[in-house]
Amino acid sequence: MQIQVAEVAIEVQKKKIKNMHLYVKPPCGRVVISAPVRVPDKMIESFARQNLPWVRRQIQRFRQLPRAARRQYVSGETIYLWGVAYGIVVIESAKPDYKIMGDKILLYLPKKASVDWRERFMREVYRAELIKKVEVLMPKWEKITGLKANEWRTKYMKTRWGTCNIIAKRIWLNVQLAKKPPVCLEYVILHELAHLVEKYHNERFYAFVAKFMPDWQEIRSRLNK
């Protein structure tokens, strides 16, 4: 569940707890409220409004933190694909393409390709790799859980690994999942499928996930590193 308070989007997770808790999480300042299952939505919104000045300060603090140097996608740099490090080797080519050879990823790029262009190209590389994996893993987890999404799609997201539209039964998966070990993708697929039976992140939701993936918390920690 997500609510909007002024300019701030807030993710609400209902759990079997006694009190509400508010978090602003790095690196982008994602705002999360954990609330007892029976607390009315209006009370959650009021709680968020009361703490809005603090939330804004925390978001601003995260925005001011120094960022890692931007990748140039040139020979000698390293990228991660399915949790494995690959050294980049750029080969000049009029036709953009890529190949994985051992511990290297060969990027066939136009001579004058800008950093922005290279970045967009790499997102499409990750998208292509993700689609290949999801085509295998989505049917696997649909069979295991007995649940079925009407469709799934991929897109680049900064603050979420996946989302589920429970009415349309449509799952979106973050292109950046292709950087993580495959088990992390499996966890996200299971997580989003679970929303088809439980909208909220409550005890019932996590019991459903744990039924099929008992070590989901450990996997989630690996995903968020």
Backbone as ProteinMPNN parsed JSONL, in Angstrom:
{"seq_chain_A": "MQIQVAEVAIEVQKKKIKNMHLYVKPPCGRVVISAPVRVPDKMIESFARQNLPWVRRQIQRFRQLPRAARRQYVSGETIYLWGVAYGIVVIESAKPDYKIMGDKILLYLPKKASVDWRERFMREVYRAELIKKVEVLMPKWEKITGLKANEWRTKYMKTRWGTCNIIAKRIWLNVQLAKKPPVCLEYVILHELAHLVEKYHNERFYAFVAKFMPDWQEIRSRLNK", "coords_chain_A": {"N_chain_A": [[0.848, -1.189, 0.0], [0.497, 2.249, -0.742], [0.778, 5.644, 0.216], [0.241, 9.162, -0.298], [1.668, 11.988, 0.972], [1.653, 15.311, 1.025], [4.396, 16.163, -0.913], [5.582, 13.727, -0.687], [5.951, 10.303, -1.24], [4.833, 7.437, 0.41], [5.487, 4.236, 1.568], [3.405, 1.841, 2.981], [3.479, -0.639, 5.38], [1.684, -3.135, 6.764], [1.723, -4.843, 9.79], [2.005, -7.426, 12.343], [2.279, -5.802, 14.884], [2.654, -3.535, 17.722], [2.935, -0.769, 17.715], [3.273, 2.17, 15.589], [5.884, 2.716, 13.214], [8.317, 4.763, 11.686], [10.373, 5.069, 8.866], [13.167, 6.314, 7.034], [14.862, 5.382, 4.339], [18.184, 4.617, 3.171], [19.599, 4.244, -0.211], [18.276, 6.357, -1.384], [16.386, 7.665, 0.1], [13.92, 6.402, 0.613], [10.672, 6.211, 1.922], [9.102, 4.612, 4.592], [6.409, 3.302, 6.424], [5.726, 1.259, 9.137], [2.954, -0.344, 10.393], [0.441, -1.321, 12.82], [-1.851, -3.978, 12.061], [-4.592, -3.41, 12.394], [-4.808, -0.657, 12.488], [-6.408, 2.291, 11.396], [-6.372, 3.683, 8.055], [-6.518, 6.474, 7.943], [-5.426, 7.275, 10.364], [-2.812, 6.475, 10.027], [-2.031, 8.185, 7.966], [-2.263, 10.639, 9.314], [-0.267, 10.305, 11.249], [1.952, 10.277, 9.555], [1.87, 12.901, 8.542], [2.352, 14.4, 10.838], [4.999, 13.845, 11.241], [6.234, 14.839, 9.033], [8.059, 17.123, 8.695], [10.464, 16.07, 9.808], [10.863, 13.861, 8.117], [11.324, 15.156, 5.666], [13.758, 16.418, 6.241], [15.446, 14.203, 6.549], [15.335, 13.035, 3.99], [16.514, 15.086, 2.497], [19.056, 15.009, 3.616], [20.033, 12.519, 2.711], [20.109, 13.059, -0.007], [22.199, 14.805, -0.156], [24.426, 13.356, 0.356], [27.625, 12.122, -0.741], [27.882, 10.681, -3.973], [28.643, 7.553, -5.593], [31.209, 7.357, -8.08], [30.234, 7.943, -11.42], [29.667, 5.344, -13.734], [31.528, 4.812, -16.711], [31.484, 2.94, -18.641], [33.657, 1.759, -20.062], [36.593, 0.088, -21.367], [38.189, -1.949, -18.954], [36.706, -1.238, -16.74], [34.432, -2.67, -14.294], [31.491, -4.635, -14.231], [28.455, -5.998, -12.817], [26.734, -9.005, -13.339], [24.13, -11.063, -12.732], [25.169, -11.396, -10.163], [27.834, -11.897, -10.542], [31.106, -10.71, -11.199], [32.209, -8.982, -14.053], [34.734, -8.079, -16.333], [34.878, -5.217, -18.381], [35.229, -5.064, -21.87], [35.619, -2.994, -24.47], [34.667, -2.882, -27.829], [35.018, -1.397, -30.907], [32.267, -0.817, -32.982], [29.842, -0.563, -35.552], [27.424, -1.706, -35.212], [25.599, -2.117, -32.393], [26.129, -4.428, -29.747], [26.538, -7.28, -27.543], [28.628, -9.668, -25.843], [29.282, -12.442, -23.718], [32.208, -13.666, -22.481], [33.911, -15.927, -20.781], [35.29, -14.405, -17.976], [34.798, -11.913, -18.93], [32.931, -9.212, -20.39], [32.051, -8.401, -23.542], [31.588, -5.426, -25.152], [30.132, -4.183, -27.913], [30.341, -1.262, -29.41], [29.385, 1.919, -30.879], [31.843, 4.197, -32.154], [31.751, 6.916, -31.301], [30.01, 6.92, -29.185], [28.228, 8.352, -26.541], [28.522, 8.749, -22.922], [25.988, 8.729, -21.779], [24.559, 7.393, -23.777], [25.843, 4.901, -23.73], [25.143, 4.089, -21.181], [22.359, 3.816, -21.428], [22.348, 1.758, -23.288], [23.487, -0.321, -21.765], [21.477, -0.698, -19.903], [19.597, -1.883, -21.515], [20.928, -4.212, -22.098], [20.913, -5.434, -19.575], [18.135, -5.646, -19.348], [17.536, -7.48, -21.408], [18.885, -9.761, -20.458], [17.509, -10.142, -18.069], [14.879, -10.673, -18.954], [15.237, -13.147, -20.241], [15.802, -14.785, -18.034], [13.476, -14.476, -16.455], [11.526, -15.581, -18.056], [11.896, -18.237, -17.61], [11.825, -18.504, -14.796], [9.43, -17.317, -13.848], [7.208, -19.011, -14.719], [8.02, -21.249, -13.247], [7.698, -20.46, -10.517], [5.031, -19.78, -10.503], [3.895, -22.284, -10.855], [4.78, -23.572, -8.527], [3.535, -22.068, -6.477], [0.89, -22.035, -7.22], [-0.286, -19.79, -8.157], [-1.009, -17.222, -10.592], [0.144, -14.705, -12.677], [-1.366, -12.286, -14.817], [0.206, -10.957, -16.615], [3.66, -9.99, -17.039], [6.133, -7.441, -16.791], [9.054, -5.433, -17.572], [11.007, -2.797, -16.16], [13.071, 0.105, -15.58], [13.767, 0.949, -12.314], [14.221, 3.053, -9.457], [13.784, 2.809, -6.7], [12.4, 0.483, -6.043], [12.264, -3.085, -6.204], [10.369, -4.579, -7.403], [6.886, -4.512, -8.426], [3.351, -5.02, -7.936], [0.33, -4.999, -9.557], [-2.578, -5.654, -8.24], [-5.167, -5.791, -9.135], [-5.12, -5.811, -11.97], [-3.48, -7.939, -12.091], [-0.798, -7.733, -12.792], [2.668, -7.834, -12.98], [5.549, -5.936, -12.345], [9.015, -5.851, -12.925], [12.189, -4.868, -11.775], [14.716, -3.78, -13.914], [17.299, -3.73, -12.945], [17.583, -5.97, -11.396], [18.968, -7.889, -12.746], [21.575, -7.558, -12.07], [21.947, -8.82, -9.717], [22.351, -11.896, -7.722], [20.762, -14.842, -9.088], [18.935, -16.037, -7.262], [17.925, -13.912, -5.866], [16.263, -12.67, -7.702], [14.383, -14.706, -7.886], [13.275, -14.545, -5.33], [12.037, -11.983, -5.463], [10.152, -12.395, -7.48], [8.523, -14.355, -6.224], [7.691, -12.803, -4.039], [6.167, -10.761, -5.294], [4.17, -12.294, -6.544], [2.929, -13.221, -4.251], [1.453, -11.056, -3.464], [-0.86, -11.321, -4.869], [-2.523, -12.812, -3.343], [-2.469, -11.562, -0.91], [-2.703, -8.284, -0.116], [-1.329, -6.521, 1.628], [1.812, -6.033, 3.446], [1.81, -7.997, 5.699], [1.431, -10.262, 8.535], [0.239, -12.557, 7.446], [0.992, -12.34, 4.779], [3.852, -12.612, 4.866], [4.027, -15.129, 5.985], [3.054, -16.663, 3.927], [5.055, -16.268, 1.984], [7.252, -17.374, 3.363], [6.482, -20.019, 3.493], [7.123, -21.093, 1.025], [9.702, -20.239, 0.645], [11.771, -20.531, 2.953], [14.134, -19.23, 3.809], [13.861, -16.556, 3.139], [14.381, -14.053, 4.321], [17.152, -13.882, 4.615], [17.857, -13.958, 1.922], [16.632, -11.623, 1.031], [18.211, -9.756, 2.368], [20.644, -10.077, 1.012], [19.831, -9.169, -1.468], [19.41, -6.44, -0.985], [21.886, -5.42, -0.411]], "CA_chain_A": [[0.0, 0.0, 0.0], [1.265, 3.493, -0.788], [0.021, 6.872, 0.409], [0.933, 10.378, -0.691], [1.518, 13.07, 1.941], [2.324, 16.435, 0.361], [5.175, 15.7, -2.067], [6.297, 12.511, -0.281], [5.301, 8.996, -1.391], [5.16, 6.627, 1.582], [5.071, 2.831, 1.524], [2.834, 1.399, 4.256], [3.547, -2.08, 5.595], [0.904, -3.508, 7.942], [2.322, -6.017, 10.412], [1.509, -7.76, 13.675], [3.074, -5.035, 15.838], [1.802, -2.73, 18.605], [3.079, 0.664, 17.464], [3.71, 2.577, 14.257], [7.288, 3.104, 13.088], [8.584, 5.501, 10.451], [11.76, 4.932, 8.431], [13.622, 6.896, 5.771], [15.926, 4.419, 4.066], [19.164, 4.929, 2.124], [20.363, 5.464, -0.487], [17.475, 7.374, -2.075], [15.414, 8.289, 0.981], [12.602, 5.755, 0.514], [9.953, 6.395, 3.187], [8.298, 3.433, 4.926], [5.743, 3.244, 7.73], [5.224, -0.036, 9.602], [1.799, -0.045, 11.237], [-0.373, -2.475, 13.221], [-2.818, -4.386, 11.04], [-5.923, -2.837, 12.602], [-4.789, 0.813, 12.527], [-7.073, 2.865, 10.217], [-5.506, 4.397, 7.121], [-6.507, 7.905, 8.284], [-4.495, 7.455, 11.477], [-1.469, 6.353, 9.451], [-1.766, 9.436, 7.251], [-2.053, 11.673, 10.33], [1.066, 10.04, 11.803], [2.926, 10.712, 8.55], [1.853, 14.371, 8.474], [2.997, 14.911, 12.051], [6.45, 13.63, 11.138], [6.679, 15.281, 7.714], [9.298, 17.93, 8.735], [11.611, 15.173, 10.025], [11.036, 13.079, 6.886], [11.952, 16.029, 4.663], [15.17, 16.619, 6.614], [16.186, 12.974, 6.265], [15.446, 12.901, 2.533], [17.512, 16.063, 2.06], [20.373, 14.528, 4.047], [20.462, 11.468, 1.791], [20.397, 13.658, -1.308], [23.46, 15.541, -0.08], [25.546, 12.43, 0.518], [28.383, 11.928, -1.986], [27.519, 9.508, -4.762], [29.74, 6.83, -6.244], [31.539, 7.879, -9.409], [29.387, 7.384, -12.472], [30.342, 4.438, -14.656], [31.723, 5.301, -18.078], [31.328, 1.768, -19.519], [34.842, 1.693, -20.918], [37.447, -1.068, -21.082], [38.852, -1.907, -17.659], [35.71, -1.158, -15.674], [33.783, -3.928, -13.926], [30.055, -4.609, -13.97], [27.934, -7.241, -12.249], [25.612, -9.654, -14.008], [23.718, -12.212, -11.924], [26.014, -11.498, -8.99], [29.205, -12.222, -10.949], [31.821, -9.557, -11.74], [32.762, -9.128, -15.402], [35.514, -6.954, -16.821], [34.381, -4.69, -19.651], [36.118, -4.871, -23.018], [34.861, -2.275, -25.499], [35.115, -3.1, -29.204], [34.328, -0.447, -31.787], [31.392, -1.478, -33.948], [28.681, 0.236, -35.957], [26.235, -2.426, -34.75], [25.701, -2.38, -30.956], [25.878, -5.81, -29.344], [27.371, -7.689, -26.408], [28.874, -11.099, -25.68], [29.96, -12.803, -22.478], [33.268, -14.645, -22.734], [34.642, -16.143, -19.537], [35.029, -13.366, -16.983], [34.73, -10.633, -19.642], [31.763, -8.886, -21.201], [32.473, -7.629, -24.708], [30.583, -4.453, -25.566], [30.346, -3.685, -29.275], [29.739, 0.063, -29.325], [29.832, 2.916, -31.861], [33.052, 4.914, -31.748], [31.477, 8.186, -30.632], [28.892, 6.755, -28.245], [28.377, 9.129, -25.313], [28.308, 7.989, -21.69], [24.534, 8.54, -21.653], [24.167, 6.351, -24.734], [26.363, 3.635, -23.213], [24.328, 3.736, -20.017], [21.073, 3.309, -21.935], [22.612, 0.46, -23.912], [23.679, -1.317, -20.711], [20.162, -1.01, -19.332], [18.946, -2.83, -22.422], [21.62, -5.487, -21.886], [20.33, -6.002, -18.36], [16.746, -6.012, -19.627], [17.552, -8.709, -22.208], [19.267, -10.864, -19.576], [16.419, -10.346, -17.117], [13.75, -11.311, -19.645], [15.565, -14.564, -20.446], [15.674, -15.486, -16.753], [12.087, -14.453, -15.981], [10.757, -16.517, -18.888], [12.049, -19.56, -16.989], [11.514, -18.506, -13.368], [8.038, -16.975, -13.55], [6.396, -20.242, -14.754], [8.439, -22.124, -12.147], [7.088, -20.04, -9.259], [3.574, -19.886, -10.648], [3.558, -23.695, -10.629], [5.031, -23.887, -7.118], [2.575, -21.382, -5.6], [-0.483, -22.16, -7.695], [-0.753, -18.451, -8.525], [-0.62, -16.871, -11.955], [-0.007, -13.312, -13.096], [-1.852, -12.143, -16.193], [1.359, -10.56, -17.424], [4.768, -9.357, -16.338], [6.896, -6.518, -17.615], [10.287, -4.954, -16.946], [11.331, -1.38, -16.307], [14.125, 0.595, -14.692], [13.217, 1.616, -11.13], [15.265, 3.478, -8.527], [13.505, 2.534, -5.287], [11.682, -0.78, -5.841], [12.712, -4.223, -7.012], [9.219, -5.061, -8.159], [5.565, -4.063, -7.99], [2.264, -5.881, -8.409], [-1.019, -4.443, -9.657], [-3.358, -6.842, -7.886], [-6.413, -5.814, -9.906], [-4.772, -6.272, -13.318], [-2.583, -9.097, -11.934], [0.375, -7.404, -13.611], [3.89, -7.697, -12.192], [6.675, -5.203, -12.927], [10.293, -6.235, -12.335], [13.244, -3.886, -12.0], [15.793, -4.219, -14.806], [18.545, -3.861, -12.179], [17.666, -7.299, -10.783], [19.943, -8.686, -13.496], [22.891, -7.397, -11.441], [21.947, -9.578, -8.471], [22.3, -13.349, -7.898], [19.44, -15.294, -9.544], [18.02, -16.334, -6.159], [17.275, -12.651, -5.497], [15.158, -12.528, -8.648], [13.353, -15.669, -7.489], [12.586, -13.984, -4.164], [11.17, -10.877, -5.88], [9.014, -12.997, -8.193], [7.646, -14.934, -5.201], [7.14, -11.682, -3.27], [5.104, -10.093, -6.057], [3.063, -13.249, -6.683], [2.238, -13.298, -2.963], [0.485, -9.957, -3.374], [-2.116, -11.737, -5.496], [-3.379, -13.373, -2.289], [-2.466, -10.655, 0.238], [-2.296, -6.945, -0.564], [-0.44, -5.839, 2.563], [2.964, -6.737, 4.001], [1.423, -8.347, 7.061], [1.854, -11.6, 8.971], [-0.251, -13.545, 6.469], [1.819, -12.215, 3.578], [5.181, -13.184, 5.067], [3.86, -16.57, 6.212], [2.914, -17.259, 2.594], [6.389, -16.271, 1.371], [8.102, -18.321, 4.096], [6.04, -21.381, 3.176], [7.802, -21.546, -0.186], [11.103, -19.825, 0.683], [12.02, -20.321, 4.387], [15.272, -18.337, 4.047], [13.612, -15.337, 2.37], [14.981, -12.877, 4.957], [18.571, -13.884, 4.235], [17.926, -13.607, 0.498], [16.297, -10.198, 0.925], [19.394, -9.005, 2.803], [21.59, -10.115, -0.115], [19.266, -8.324, -2.519], [19.492, -5.02, -0.647], [23.268, -4.998, -0.157]], "C_chain_A": [[0.882, 1.236, 0.0], [0.329, 4.678, -0.584], [0.879, 8.053, -0.005], [0.63, 11.45, 0.345], [2.348, 14.241, 1.445], [3.083, 15.881, -0.839], [5.837, 14.343, -1.823], [5.431, 11.262, -0.48], [5.77, 8.099, -0.25], [4.613, 5.215, 1.405], [4.586, 2.416, 2.908], [2.866, -0.123, 4.315], [2.79, -2.413, 6.879], [1.404, -4.848, 8.481], [1.675, -6.282, 11.777], [2.429, -7.12, 14.716], [2.128, -4.15, 16.647], [1.818, -1.246, 18.253], [3.495, 0.933, 16.027], [5.173, 3.008, 14.295], [7.506, 3.727, 11.713], [10.065, 5.407, 10.119], [11.986, 5.729, 7.147], [14.904, 6.155, 5.424], [16.881, 4.894, 2.976], [19.027, 3.944, 0.973], [19.52, 6.615, -1.001], [16.465, 8.07, -1.171], [14.02, 7.721, 0.834], [11.931, 5.79, 1.882], [9.002, 5.218, 3.413], [7.683, 3.612, 6.309], [5.315, 1.805, 7.986], [4.114, 0.254, 10.603], [1.078, -1.323, 11.643], [-1.482, -2.742, 12.209], [-4.143, -3.642, 11.169], [-5.95, -1.307, 12.646], [-5.442, 1.369, 11.266], [-6.103, 3.658, 9.345], [-5.421, 5.881, 7.455], [-5.538, 8.198, 9.422], [-3.051, 7.361, 10.991], [-1.091, 7.64, 8.731], [-1.501, 10.576, 8.226], [-0.671, 11.54, 10.958], [2.149, 10.528, 10.85], [3.007, 12.236, 8.491], [2.547, 14.99, 9.685], [4.52, 14.841, 11.952], [7.042, 14.137, 9.825], [7.933, 16.157, 7.755], [10.546, 17.073, 8.921], [11.907, 14.359, 8.77], [11.747, 13.912, 5.829], [13.426, 16.253, 4.962], [16.0, 15.387, 6.275], [16.379, 12.761, 4.765], [16.509, 13.841, 1.999], [18.916, 15.612, 2.425], [20.897, 13.454, 3.105], [20.842, 12.05, 0.431], [21.737, 14.371, -1.329], [24.671, 14.637, 0.11], [26.29, 12.264, -0.798], [27.997, 10.635, -2.675], [28.764, 8.835, -5.336], [29.964, 7.403, -7.639], [30.708, 7.169, -10.474], [30.206, 6.479, -13.385], [30.413, 5.065, -16.043], [31.493, 4.195, -19.103], [32.424, 1.743, -20.583], [35.657, 0.467, -20.509], [38.162, -0.883, -19.744], [37.898, -1.769, -16.49], [35.105, -2.545, -15.426], [32.288, -3.707, -13.746], [29.645, -5.956, -13.383], [26.733, -7.724, -13.047], [25.325, -10.95, -13.261], [24.682, -12.491, -10.774], [27.469, -11.799, -9.272], [29.849, -10.987, -11.578], [32.403, -9.89, -13.113], [33.546, -7.872, -15.764], [35.009, -6.52, -18.19], [35.511, -4.604, -20.672], [35.278, -4.225, -24.117], [35.499, -2.505, -26.863], [34.308, -2.174, -30.108], [33.528, -1.2, -32.85], [30.218, -0.569, -34.282], [27.387, -0.398, -35.457], [26.377, -2.762, -33.264], [25.338, -3.833, -30.626], [26.708, -6.099, -28.102], [27.518, -9.203, -26.412], [29.574, -11.309, -24.348], [30.943, -13.916, -22.79], [34.101, -14.804, -21.468], [34.267, -15.103, -18.503], [34.99, -11.974, -17.603], [33.363, -10.455, -20.296], [32.23, -7.96, -22.319], [31.326, -6.724, -25.125], [30.958, -3.908, -26.934], [29.587, -2.365, -29.399], [30.235, 0.98, -30.436], [30.977, 3.752, -31.296], [32.744, 6.145, -30.907], [30.3, 8.098, -29.653], [29.174, 7.515, -26.949], [28.17, 8.231, -24.095], [26.818, 7.732, -21.486], [24.049, 7.414, -22.562], [24.604, 4.982, -24.224], [25.532, 3.147, -22.016], [22.977, 3.168, -20.443], [21.244, 1.934, -22.571], [22.758, -0.63, -22.851], [22.362, -1.664, -20.018], [19.431, -2.016, -20.21], [19.619, -4.198, -22.363], [21.025, -6.188, -20.662], [18.886, -6.44, -18.591], [16.676, -7.341, -20.393], [17.888, -9.925, -21.344], [18.151, -11.185, -18.581], [15.253, -11.087, -17.762], [14.007, -12.804, -19.843], [15.379, -15.369, -19.155], [14.216, -15.581, -16.311], [11.223, -15.421, -16.78], [10.838, -17.944, -18.349], [11.497, -19.566, -15.562], [10.072, -18.149, -13.039], [7.141, -18.22, -13.625], [6.739, -21.201, -13.611], [7.703, -21.763, -10.859], [5.572, -19.992, -9.332], [3.121, -21.324, -10.374], [3.707, -24.059, -9.156], [3.933, -23.321, -6.219], [1.116, -21.614, -5.983], [-1.108, -20.83, -8.06], [-0.292, -18.126, -9.933], [-0.887, -15.396, -12.221], [-0.541, -13.281, -14.522], [-0.731, -11.749, -17.141], [2.455, -10.032, -16.514], [5.543, -8.5, -17.321], [8.151, -6.089, -16.865], [10.416, -3.455, -17.146], [12.423, -1.017, -15.314], [13.475, 1.353, -13.545], [14.343, 1.935, -10.152], [15.033, 2.999, -7.099], [12.792, 1.214, -5.019], [12.268, -1.872, -6.725], [11.58, -4.788, -7.856], [7.942, -4.447, -7.631], [4.525, -5.023, -8.562], [0.959, -5.103, -8.403], [-1.979, -5.606, -9.437], [-4.677, -6.923, -8.646], [-6.156, -6.356, -11.312], [-3.958, -7.561, -13.29], [-1.358, -8.942, -12.838], [1.573, -7.161, -12.697], [4.939, -6.937, -12.995], [7.943, -5.61, -12.185], [11.37, -5.242, -12.738], [14.366, -4.484, -12.847], [17.081, -4.48, -14.026], [18.651, -5.188, -11.422], [18.683, -8.183, -11.488], [21.356, -8.538, -12.941], [23.054, -8.339, -10.245], [21.987, -11.087, -8.732], [20.892, -13.801, -8.272], [18.449, -15.576, -8.425], [17.298, -15.074, -5.692], [16.093, -12.374, -6.423], [14.029, -13.486, -8.269], [12.565, -15.156, -6.287], [11.615, -12.879, -4.575], [9.948, -11.407, -6.627], [8.02, -13.589, -7.198], [6.943, -13.838, -4.408], [5.971, -11.033, -4.007], [3.917, -11.027, -6.304], [2.248, -13.328, -5.393], [1.209, -12.186, -2.799], [-0.844, -10.308, -4.048], [-3.069, -12.37, -4.483], [-3.433, -12.485, -1.053], [-1.881, -9.307, -0.181], [-1.203, -6.35, 0.308], [0.745, -6.711, 2.982], [2.668, -7.053, 5.47], [1.867, -9.775, 7.389], [1.43, -12.674, 7.967], [0.613, -13.537, 5.215], [3.154, -12.933, 3.768], [5.121, -14.675, 5.397], [3.74, -17.299, 4.88], [4.275, -17.351, 1.909], [7.272, -17.329, 2.023], [7.737, -19.773, 3.811], [6.817, -21.942, 1.996], [9.293, -21.207, -0.202], [11.457, -19.505, 2.139], [13.148, -19.338, 4.691], [15.111, -16.994, 3.339], [14.27, -14.109, 2.987], [16.465, -12.758, 4.62], [18.736, -13.457, 2.777], [17.608, -12.133, 0.294], [17.476, -9.329, 1.348], [20.441, -8.963, 1.699], [21.127, -9.188, -1.231], [19.526, -6.856, -2.247], [20.891, -4.541, -0.313], [23.757, -4.083, -1.265]], "O_chain_A": [[1.91, 1.263, 0.676], [-0.771, 4.716, -1.136], [2.105, 7.952, -0.056], [-0.532, 11.784, 0.573], [3.578, 14.189, 1.439], [2.498, 15.208, -1.688], [6.581, 13.863, -2.678], [4.322, 11.175, 0.046], [6.967, 8.012, 0.024], [3.428, 5.024, 1.13], [5.288, 2.622, 3.899], [2.355, -0.807, 3.428], [3.211, -2.015, 7.965], [1.499, -5.839, 7.757], [0.906, -5.467, 12.287], [3.245, -7.795, 15.344], [0.951, -4.022, 16.313], [0.83, -0.545, 18.469], [4.002, 0.05, 15.335], [5.639, 3.587, 15.276], [6.951, 3.274, 10.712], [10.915, 5.635, 10.979], [11.109, 5.806, 6.286], [15.911, 6.28, 6.121], [16.461, 5.493, 1.986], [18.4, 2.899, 1.145], [19.999, 7.748, -1.051], [15.758, 8.971, -1.62], [13.037, 8.458, 0.917], [12.548, 5.438, 2.887], [8.204, 4.873, 2.541], [8.36, 4.026, 7.249], [4.628, 1.198, 7.164], [4.312, 1.012, 11.553], [1.095, -2.305, 10.901], [-1.986, -1.814, 11.577], [-4.751, -3.282, 10.161], [-7.018, -0.721, 12.825], [-5.073, 0.965, 10.163], [-5.134, 4.232, 9.841], [-4.368, 6.493, 7.273], [-4.901, 9.251, 9.443], [-2.176, 8.076, 11.478], [0.031, 8.129, 8.866], [-0.611, 11.394, 7.994], [0.016, 12.537, 11.176], [3.142, 11.119, 11.275], [4.1, 12.795, 8.4], [3.248, 15.994, 9.558], [5.231, 15.675, 12.511], [8.213, 13.895, 9.534], [8.816, 15.962, 6.919], [11.567, 17.31, 8.276], [13.068, 14.186, 8.399], [12.667, 13.429, 5.17], [14.252, 16.276, 4.05], [17.119, 15.503, 5.775], [17.454, 12.357, 4.323], [17.315, 13.458, 1.151], [19.856, 15.801, 1.654], [22.072, 13.469, 2.737], [21.788, 11.585, -0.206], [22.347, 14.527, -2.387], [25.81, 15.095, 0.034], [25.671, 12.262, -1.861], [27.808, 9.608, -2.022], [29.799, 9.472, -5.535], [29.031, 7.871, -8.291], [30.511, 5.955, -10.426], [31.325, 6.826, -13.763], [29.492, 5.751, -16.485], [31.326, 4.469, -20.292], [32.175, 1.712, -21.788], [35.44, -0.113, -19.445], [38.673, 0.196, -19.441], [38.236, -2.14, -15.366], [35.249, -3.46, -16.237], [31.869, -2.702, -13.171], [30.396, -6.929, -13.445], [25.837, -6.95, -13.385], [26.184, -11.828, -13.172], [24.976, -13.642, -10.449], [28.263, -11.943, -8.342], [29.226, -10.299, -12.386], [33.011, -10.943, -13.306], [33.091, -6.751, -15.537], [34.745, -7.355, -19.055], [36.606, -4.132, -20.369], [34.34, -4.835, -24.632], [36.707, -2.346, -27.034], [33.077, -2.17, -30.076], [34.042, -2.093, -33.523], [29.67, 0.106, -33.411], [26.375, 0.285, -35.297], [27.194, -3.611, -32.906], [24.373, -4.385, -31.155], [27.49, -5.256, -27.661], [26.657, -9.927, -26.913], [30.357, -10.47, -23.903], [30.566, -14.973, -23.297], [34.896, -13.93, -21.122], [33.092, -14.926, -18.181], [35.13, -10.972, -16.901], [32.723, -11.425, -20.701], [32.741, -6.869, -22.063], [30.227, -7.195, -25.417], [31.986, -3.248, -27.089], [28.359, -2.346, -29.481], [31.371, 0.845, -30.89], [31.052, 3.978, -30.088], [33.412, 6.388, -29.902], [29.673, 9.111, -29.341], [30.227, 7.342, -26.335], [27.702, 7.099, -24.218], [26.426, 6.643, -21.068], [23.229, 6.588, -22.161], [23.839, 4.019, -24.276], [25.262, 1.955, -21.87], [22.51, 2.17, -19.895], [20.395, 1.056, -22.415], [22.225, -1.728, -23.007], [22.163, -2.802, -19.594], [18.73, -2.895, -19.709], [18.966, -5.223, -22.553], [20.682, -7.369, -20.707], [18.462, -7.482, -18.09], [15.867, -8.212, -20.073], [17.267, -10.98, -21.472], [17.883, -12.35, -18.288], [14.705, -12.021, -17.177], [13.114, -13.626, -19.64], [14.866, -16.488, -19.179], [13.769, -16.631, -15.849], [10.291, -16.016, -16.239], [9.953, -18.761, -18.603], [10.797, -20.495, -15.16], [9.537, -18.633, -12.041], [6.38, -18.471, -12.691], [5.862, -21.879, -13.075], [7.151, -22.635, -10.187], [4.899, -20.15, -8.313], [2.092, -21.548, -9.737], [2.867, -24.766, -8.598], [3.454, -24.002, -5.313], [0.215, -21.414, -5.168], [-2.321, -20.742, -8.253], [0.694, -18.681, -10.415], [-1.996, -14.904, -12.018], [-0.21, -14.143, -15.337], [-0.711, -12.145, -18.306], [2.206, -9.673, -15.364], [5.604, -8.789, -18.516], [8.291, -6.351, -15.67], [9.992, -2.911, -18.166], [12.669, -1.732, -14.343], [12.715, 2.294, -13.773], [15.305, 1.175, -10.034], [15.995, 2.803, -6.357], [12.598, 0.859, -3.857], [12.709, -1.617, -7.845], [11.813, -5.4, -8.898], [7.912, -3.92, -6.519], [4.779, -5.736, -9.533], [0.532, -4.605, -7.361], [-2.176, -6.438, -10.323], [-5.245, -8.006, -8.786], [-6.869, -7.238, -11.789], [-3.763, -8.203, -14.323], [-0.946, -9.867, -13.538], [1.494, -6.374, -11.754], [5.192, -7.242, -14.161], [7.944, -5.702, -10.958], [11.452, -4.828, -13.895], [14.894, -5.552, -12.538], [17.868, -5.35, -14.4], [19.705, -5.494, -10.864], [19.205, -9.125, -10.892], [22.245, -9.31, -13.303], [24.174, -8.618, -9.817], [21.691, -11.522, -9.845], [19.918, -13.201, -7.817], [17.248, -15.379, -8.605], [16.182, -15.154, -5.179], [15.047, -11.9, -5.98], [12.855, -13.119, -8.324], [11.345, -15.308, -6.223], [10.486, -12.841, -4.086], [8.836, -10.919, -6.427], [6.816, -13.358, -7.308], [5.746, -13.93, -4.137], [4.917, -10.786, -3.421], [2.77, -10.581, -6.275], [1.028, -13.481, -5.432], [0.217, -12.345, -2.087], [-1.849, -9.64, -3.808], [-4.272, -12.458, -4.726], [-4.338, -12.627, -0.231], [-0.711, -9.212, -0.551], [-0.258, -5.745, -0.2], [0.702, -7.938, 2.893], [3.229, -6.428, 6.37], [2.585, -10.409, 6.616], [2.195, -13.595, 7.68], [0.928, -14.589, 4.657], [3.546, -13.758, 2.942], [6.071, -15.406, 5.116], [4.254, -18.406, 4.717], [4.614, -18.38, 1.325], [7.956, -18.088, 1.336], [8.593, -20.655, 3.881], [7.136, -23.131, 1.967], [10.061, -21.801, -0.959], [11.448, -18.337, 2.528], [13.121, -18.678, 5.73], [16.102, -16.361, 2.977], [14.679, -13.205, 2.258], [16.967, -11.662, 4.371], [19.64, -12.692, 2.442], [18.243, -11.467, -0.524], [17.716, -8.279, 0.752], [21.06, -7.924, 1.474], [21.935, -8.506, -1.861], [19.829, -6.099, -3.17], [21.075, -3.375, 0.036], [24.899, -3.624, -1.228]]}, "name": "protein", "num_of_chains": 1, "seq": "MQIQVAEVAIEVQKKKIKNMHLYVKPPCGRVVISAPVRVPDKMIESFARQNLPWVRRQIQRFRQLPRAARRQYVSGETIYLWGVAYGIVVIESAKPDYKIMGDKILLYLPKKASVDWRERFMREVYRAELIKKVEVLMPKWEKITGLKANEWRTKYMKTRWGTCNIIAKRIWLNVQLAKKPPVCLEYVILHELAHLVEKYHNERFYAFVAKFMPDWQEIRSRLNK"}
